[in-house]
Each structure stands twice: as structure tokens, then as C-alpha cells.
Amino acid sequence: MTFPTTDNKTNKEAISIFTDGASRGNPGPAASAFVILQNDMILFNESFYLGIQTNNQAEYQAIIKALQKVKEYTEGSVIVHSDSELVIKQLNGDYRVNKPHLKFFRDEIFKLKKEFTDVKFEHVLRKHKWIKYVDKLCNQNLNRNS
């Protein structure tokens, strides 16, 4: 869903992204979702079905799709929020990425990161209102597709 907005590429304020990935079974039917916000106003949100994947794959793909989309709104500062402590710690270099399929996703995120002046990755709790929002989008998608 897209919401009316002004041209944000010239706006210097950071844009926030909240992401989630879900898998019913691990691996199992999976979906990802993200919401792009500026000043707590929704600029864009999306959820997409992934087929059979792991939860970690779904979490990474939500971040990739969000970073690809947010380029339409800014080339400046972006803050990516996720409730996946593992993914955030891997992206921040606190944990190593040992699985090749997850290294692929991490490398893709690092390539996308270069297209912005600054990208930060922050862990937030599942109870955060925007994480609940994207979690709901994931579950609605899974209910439609699995």
C-alpha cells in the first residue's frame, strides 16, 4: 500500500523501516513484510509470500526488499528495525554468519547499504507497535497463501 506523500528524497530526516519475517514450520510457508515511516507517518508498506523458507531467510528478505524500496524516498539516513536479534547482531558484526544462504542475504544488504549515507540496524522487541503491524501483514499473507 502506498500513501500520499511529498518528495522525501530532499528531506534530511532519517527514515525508519520496520521489518518482519515469518515461517510456519522451519522451513515452511514463509512471508515477509516491511513498513517505511518518516516521523511516524507511513510512506509505504508491503508484504510478500516467499514459498517454503526458514524464518531467518524471511527476516533477511524483508530487510532486502525494504532497502530496495526505500531508495525511492531517500539516499540519506535509514534506520532498520527488526525483532530478529540474530539477524540484527549478524548485520552489526556482533555474530558471525555461518550459513552460506544467510551470507548471501547479508552480502546483498551490505551492497544496498552503500547506496545510502548511513544505515543503522536496531533490534526492537516484538511488542513494539510497528513490529506488531508488520507481523500482522506477514500473518495475513500466510493465511492467504498457505
N, C-alpha and C positions, 0 to 999 in steps of 0.2 A: 504494500500500500504506500502510495506517495502522498505527501501532504503539501499544500501550497506553501511556498517559502520564497524569500528573496535570494539573490545571488550571494551565496555564502563563501565563495572562493576568495572574496576580498576581505572577509571577516577574520580578524586576528584571534578571536576566542577559540579555545580548544573545543573540538567536537568529541563527544563521548559515544562510545559504542558499547552495547551490552550484548553478549552472545551466549548461546547455549546449544548443546548438542545432546541428543537422547537416543538411546538404543534399547529396544525391548528384547533383551537377551544380549549376550555379549560374546560374539557378534549376534546381531538380529536386525529386524527392521529398524532403520535409523532415520532421523531427521535433524536438521539444524535450523537455527533462527538467529536473527540479529535485529537490533533497533539502533538507528543512528539518531543522536539527540544533540541539540545545541540549546543551552540554557533551559534544560528540561522540556524542550519542545521537540516533538517527533518530526524529523525530517524525512525518514524513510524506515520501513521495516519489511522484512521478508522471511519466509520460512520455506524450506525446500526438502523434499524427500530424497534420501540417499540410497535406498535399497538396503542390502544386508551389509552392515559395517559395525565396528566397535564404537563404544561411547567416546573413546579418545579420538578416533577418526572423525566422528561427528563434531566434537568440540573444536578440533583444529579447522575443519572445513567451514564452520560458522565464522571463524576469525578471518579466514582467507576471503570468503565471499564479502564480508563486511568491509575489509580493507579495499577490495576491488571497487566496491560501490562508493565508498566514502571519498574516493578521488574526484567524484563529481561535485563534491561540496567543499573540499579544502585540499591544499597541498601543505598546510601548516601542521599544527599540533593535534594529535589524536590520542585519546586515552581509551584503551580497550579493556573492558571489564568482563571477567568470567568467573563462574563459581567453581571451575575446574582448577584446583590447587596444583595438580600435576602439570597441566598444560602451561599455566602461568609461570610456575617455577622453571619449567623447561625453557620457555621463551626468555626468561630473565637470566638464564645461565646458572640457576641455583641447583638444578638437577640436570644430569646428562640425558640425552635421548638415545636409548639403546636399540630401539626397534627401527629397522630400516624404513618401514612405511610411515612411521611418525617423523623420522628425519626428513623425508621428502616434504611433508607438510610444513615442518619448521623452516626448512630452507626456502620454501615458497613464501612464507610470511616474512622472512628476512629480506627477500628480494623486494617484496611490496613495501616494506618499511622504508626502503631507500627513496621512495617517491614522496616522502613527507619530511618536513623539517624536524619533526620529533614524534615518536610513537612510544607510549608507555603501556605496559601490561600490568594490570592490577587485579588481584584476587578480591572478590566480594562474596559475601555469604548468600546462600540460596534464598534467604528470606528478604533480600533486597527487592524493592518493588519492580525494578526493571528486569531483574533476573526472573522473577515470577512471571512477568509479562512475556519474555521470550520463551520460557519453559512452557507456558500455555500455548504459544504458537507452535512449538515443536509437537506437543501432545495432540493438538488439533490436526496437525498434518499427519501424524502417525495414525490417528483414528480414521482419517480419510483414506489412507494408502495401505494399511496393513490389516 
